[in-house]
Amino acid sequence: MLFIRSDLSQLATYNTQHSDDSQQTTIDRVDVNESPYDLPDQLKQKLSWTYQQTIENNRYPDGGYEGLKNAIAEYVNESSNSTFTADNLSIGNGSDELIRSLLIATCLGGEGSILVADPTFSMYGILAKTLGIPVVTIGRSLTNFEMDLVAAQGAIAQTLTPPIRAVFVVHPNSPTGNALTKAELNWLRDLPQTILVVIDEAYFEFSQTTVATELAQHPNWVILRTFSKAFRLAAHRVGYAIAHPELITALEKVRLPYNLPSFTQAAALVAIAHRHELLSTIPLMLTERTRLIQAFSQRPEFQVWESDANFVYLRLKEINTQPRLAEICQTLKAQGTLIRQTGNGLRISIGTPEENQRTIERFNTLSF
């Protein structure tokens, strides 16, 4: 079709489909970093009542989200000893929408390019490319996955057209699970105010590591968080940005109206109100994470890293591993375990103890 942008032909469709062609009756989905735990029945019943009694399906949702913003601000302040208000928050239909809004607000129309360190969350580059925004990629250390800061500084210093206008990092990183180091944080602190620094804290509830207390000193920083992981609301797609009010105003200008359905807002409010109950599974998940790391470390073919998130990352020690990794994924899938091949390795989400046990047992059947 001649009216389609020519550069879109180079992009692949992002595949989010859960495969169900395994012969197993139970599919363990440990491939996309969701919580393995659904909402408790009493909260589902509460949401059902809310849907029946308070939501008018013929009316657009509340487009201001003041109640939800205030509830999120209370949680953020409680967990990081901060003093944020609703003016510091923007709500998105998942963090993906917020990433896209940040790109539109900073780089669209030839205004800028973005910098990422590979491997990392793929949607930064994917969303940038869908908008025609150039992506500058640097590498990471093969031993601890720290960003190549020499390459990063060199990329920033180059006279690029368009210049780097935004840097995207995950804290801790996906898929590798490592938190930002002191050196990486110092580099981010030293970046000029002409560059937006996006710090994705999607896994904050597992790492308990945040830069929220530094936002007041860095008006060019924005933190992204999500309800899709620890808060068990992946089906509802709720993300939020924490930033200086002026940056939030820019995000609100490019945000689609009514972007968060009424029922989704209700679910997020219920999750925040019952956060202590929902987050109570995290200690068990961290214990299970250690169990998975120890189990995978028994296999001499793999190198396994510590993780600050709700997943484990490992790589084969041999070279030219992509075909073998794909084979491993297919073998486990046939047995009923879905894992993710990414970043030249395998990322395995923390499931329930039963799911993790099946993952370990099926992993141990692999032959090399």
C-alpha positions in Angstrom: 0.0 0.0 0.0 1.6 3.2 -1.2 0.2 5.3 1.6 2.0 3.4 4.3 5.2 4.8 5.7 8.1 3.0 3.9 10.1 2.5 7.2 7.3 0.4 8.7 8.2 -2.4 6.3 11.3 -2.9 8.4 9.4 -3.5 11.6 8.0 -6.8 12.9 4.7 -7.1 14.6 5.1 -7.4 18.4 3.9 -10.9 19.3 2.0 -11.0 22.6 0.0 -14.2 22.0 0.1 -16.9 24.6 0.6 -20.2 22.8 -1.8 -23.0 23.8 -0.6 -25.7 21.5 1.1 -27.7 24.2 -0.4 -31.1 25.0 -0.3 -30.3 28.7 -3.5 -29.3 30.4 -1.6 -26.9 32.7 0.4 -24.1 31.1 2.9 -22.4 33.3 3.2 -18.9 31.9 6.6 -17.8 33.3 7.6 -15.8 30.2 6.2 -12.3 30.6 7.0 -11.3 34.3 3.4 -11.2 35.4 2.4 -12.0 39.0 1.6 -15.7 39.3 -1.2 -14.8 41.7 -4.6 -13.6 40.7 -6.6 -11.1 42.8 -8.1 -12.7 45.9 -11.7 -13.7 45.5 -13.0 -11.1 48.0 -11.4 -8.3 45.9 -12.9 -9.8 42.7 -16.3 -9.7 44.4 -15.7 -6.1 45.5 -14.9 -5.2 41.9 -17.9 -7.1 40.7 -20.1 -5.1 43.0 -18.4 -1.9 41.9 -19.1 -2.7 38.3 -22.7 -3.5 39.0 -23.5 -0.6 41.2 -21.3 2.4 40.3 -20.1 2.1 36.8 -22.2 3.6 34.0 -21.3 1.9 30.8 -22.9 4.6 28.7 -20.6 7.3 30.2 -17.0 8.0 29.4 -14.5 7.3 32.3 -13.2 10.0 34.6 -10.5 11.6 32.5 -8.7 13.4 35.3 -8.0 10.5 37.6 -7.7 12.7 40.7 -8.8 10.1 43.1 -6.4 7.5 41.6 -3.5 10.0 41.4 -4.0 10.9 45.1 -4.0 7.2 46.1 -0.9 6.5 44.1 0.9 9.5 45.5 0.1 8.3 49.0 1.6 4.9 48.2 4.7 6.4 46.6 5.3 8.7 49.5 4.8 5.8 52.0 7.3 3.6 50.2 10.0 6.2 49.5 9.6 8.9 52.2 8.6 11.5 49.6 6.1 14.3 49.3 4.6 13.9 45.9 1.1 15.1 45.0 -1.3 14.4 42.1 0.6 17.1 40.2 3.6 14.8 40.0 1.7 12.0 38.4 0.5 11.0 34.9 -1.5 7.8 34.5 -1.2 5.6 31.4 -2.8 2.6 29.8 0.2 0.6 30.8 3.7 2.0 31.0 3.9 1.5 27.2 1.5 4.4 26.7 3.6 6.6 28.9 6.8 5.6 27.0 5.1 6.6 23.8 3.9 9.9 25.3 7.4 10.7 26.4 8.7 10.0 23.0 6.1 12.2 21.4 6.8 15.0 23.8 10.5 14.9 23.3 11.7 13.4 20.1 8.9 13.4 17.5 9.3 15.4 14.2 13.1 15.0 14.0 13.6 16.7 17.4 15.7 13.9 18.9 16.8 10.3 19.1 17.0 8.0 22.1 19.8 6.1 23.8 19.3 2.5 25.2 21.7 -0.1 26.5 21.2 -3.6 25.0 19.8 -5.9 26.2 16.9 -4.0 27.8 13.2 -3.7 27.7 12.4 -3.9 24.0 9.5 -1.5 23.9 11.7 1.6 24.1 13.2 0.8 20.7 10.0 -0.6 19.2 7.9 2.4 20.1 10.6 4.8 19.0 10.8 3.2 15.6 7.0 3.1 15.1 7.2 6.9 15.5 10.2 7.3 13.2 12.5 8.2 16.0 16.2 7.0 15.7 17.5 4.6 18.4 21.2 4.8 19.5 22.2 1.5 21.1 25.2 0.8 23.3 26.3 -2.4 24.9 26.7 -3.8 28.4 29.4 -5.7 30.3 29.2 -9.4 29.7 30.0 -10.1 33.3 27.6 -7.9 35.3 25.5 -6.1 32.5 26.6 -2.6 33.6 26.1 -0.2 30.8 29.2 0.7 28.6 29.5 4.2 30.1 32.4 5.1 27.8 30.2 4.4 24.8 27.3 6.1 26.4 29.3 9.3 27.0 30.7 9.1 23.5 27.2 8.9 22.0 26.0 11.8 24.0 29.0 13.9 23.0 28.7 13.2 19.3 27.0 15.8 17.2 24.1 13.7 16.0 21.3 14.7 13.8 18.9 14.5 15.5 20.7 14.7 18.9 20.0 12.3 21.8 17.1 13.8 23.6 16.1 10.9 25.9 17.9 8.1 27.8 15.9 5.0 28.8 17.1 2.7 31.6 15.4 0.1 33.7 16.1 -0.1 37.5 16.5 -3.1 37.8 17.0 -4.0 34.2 14.9 -6.4 32.1 15.9 -9.0 31.1 19.1 -9.2 33.1 17.8 -8.3 36.6 20.6 -6.0 37.7 20.0 -2.7 39.5 21.7 0.5 38.4 25.2 0.8 39.8 26.6 3.8 41.6 28.6 4.6 38.5 25.6 4.4 36.2 23.5 6.6 38.6 26.3 9.2 38.8 26.4 9.3 35.0 22.7 9.9 34.8 23.0 12.6 37.5 25.6 14.4 35.3 23.6 14.4 32.1 22.6 17.9 30.9 19.1 19.1 31.6 18.5 19.1 27.8 18.2 15.3 28.0 15.2 13.5 29.5 16.2 10.6 31.7 13.6 7.8 31.9 14.1 5.5 34.8 11.7 2.5 34.6 11.0 1.1 38.1 8.6 -1.6 36.9 10.1 -4.0 39.5 10.4 -1.6 42.4 8.3 -3.7 44.7 10.8 -6.6 44.3 14.0 -4.6 44.5 12.9 -1.9 47.0 15.4 0.4 45.2 14.2 3.7 43.9 15.5 7.1 42.9 12.2 8.8 43.8 13.9 10.9 46.5 16.1 12.5 43.8 13.4 13.7 41.5 13.3 17.1 43.1 17.0 17.7 42.2 16.5 16.4 38.7 13.5 18.0 36.9 14.6 16.2 33.7 14.1 12.8 35.3 10.9 10.7 35.2 10.2 7.4 37.0 7.8 4.9 35.4 6.0 2.2 37.4 3.3 -0.3 36.8 0.4 -2.2 38.4 1.1 -5.2 36.1 3.7 -6.9 38.3 3.5 -7.0 42.1 -0.1 -5.5 42.1 -1.4 -8.4 40.0 -3.3 -6.1 37.5 -1.6 -7.0 34.2 -5.1 -7.6 32.6 -6.0 -4.0 33.4 -3.0 -2.2 31.9 -2.2 0.6 34.5 1.1 2.4 34.5 2.1 5.7 36.1 4.8 8.3 35.7 6.3 10.4 38.6 8.0 13.6 37.6 8.3 17.4 37.9 4.8 19.0 37.4 6.0 20.8 34.2 7.0 17.5 32.6 3.7 16.0 33.8 1.9 18.8 32.1 3.7 18.0 28.8 2.6 14.3 29.1 -1.0 15.3 29.7 -0.9 17.4 26.6 -0.1 14.4 24.4 -2.1 11.8 26.4 -5.2 10.4 24.7 -8.4 11.4 26.4 -10.2 8.8 28.5 -7.3 6.5 28.1 -8.1 4.5 31.2 -11.4 2.6 31.4 -13.7 3.1 34.4 -13.4 -0.5 35.5 -9.6 -0.3 35.2 -9.5 2.8 37.4 -11.7 0.9 40.0 -9.3 -2.1 39.9 -6.3 0.2 40.5 -8.0 1.9 43.4 -8.9 -1.4 45.0 -5.4 -2.7 44.5 -3.9 0.4 46.2 -6.3 0.2 49.1 -5.4 -3.4 49.7 -1.7 -3.1 48.8 -0.5 -4.7 52.0 -2.5 -7.9 51.2 -1.5 -7.9 47.5 2.2 -7.3 48.2 2.3 -9.9 51.0 3.4 -12.6 48.5 6.6 -10.8 47.6 8.7 -12.4 50.4 7.7 -15.9 49.1 8.5 -14.9 45.6 12.0 -13.7 46.6 12.6 -17.0 48.4 11.5 -18.8 45.3 13.8 -16.7 43.2 16.7 -17.8 45.2 15.6 -21.4 44.8 15.4 -21.1 41.0 18.9 -19.4 40.9 20.4 -22.2 43.0 18.7 -24.9 40.9 19.8 -23.4 37.5 23.3 -22.9 38.9 23.7 -26.7 39.2 23.7 -27.0 35.5 27.3 -26.4 34.3 26.1 -25.5 30.8 24.5 -22.2 32.1 25.7 -19.0 33.6 23.1 -17.6 36.0 23.0 -14.1 37.5 21.6 -12.8 40.7 18.4 -10.8 40.2 16.6 -7.8 41.9 13.4 -8.4 40.0 10.7 -11.1 39.7 12.6 -13.2 37.2 15.9 -15.0 36.7 18.2 -14.6 33.7 20.7 -17.2 32.4 22.8 -17.8 29.3 24.5 -20.8 27.8 28.3 -20.7 28.2 28.8 -21.9 24.6 29.0 -19.6 21.6 26.4 -19.3 18.8 23.6 -20.2 21.2 20.5 -18.8 19.6 19.4 -22.0 17.9 20.0 -24.0 21.1 18.0 -21.4 23.1 15.1 -21.6 20.7 15.2 -25.4 21.0 15.1 -25.2 24.8 12.1 -22.9 24.7 10.3 -25.2 22.4 11.1 -28.3 24.5 9.9 -26.6 27.7 6.8 -25.3 25.9 5.9 -28.8 24.7 6.0 -29.9 28.4 3.8 -26.9 29.4 6.3 -24.3 30.6 6.5 -21.0 28.6 9.8 -19.0 29.1 11.3 -16.1 27.2 14.3 -16.1 24.8 15.7 -12.6 24.9 19.0 -10.8 25.0 21.0 -13.9 23.9 19.7 -15.7 27.0 16.6 -17.0 28.8 14.4 -15.1 31.1 12.2 -17.1 33.5 9.6 -15.4 35.7 9.1 -16.4 39.3 5.9 -18.4 39.5 4.1 -20.2 42.3 6.2 -22.8 44.2 4.4 -25.5 42.2 5.1 -23.8 38.9 8.8 -23.3 39.9 9.1 -26.9 40.9 7.8 -28.0 37.5 10.1 -25.5 35.8 13.1 -27.0 37.6 12.1 -30.6 36.9 11.5 -29.9 33.2 14.8 -28.0 33.0 16.6 -30.9 34.5 15.4 -33.1 31.7 17.3 -31.0 29.1 20.2 -32.8 27.5 23.3 -31.2 26.0 
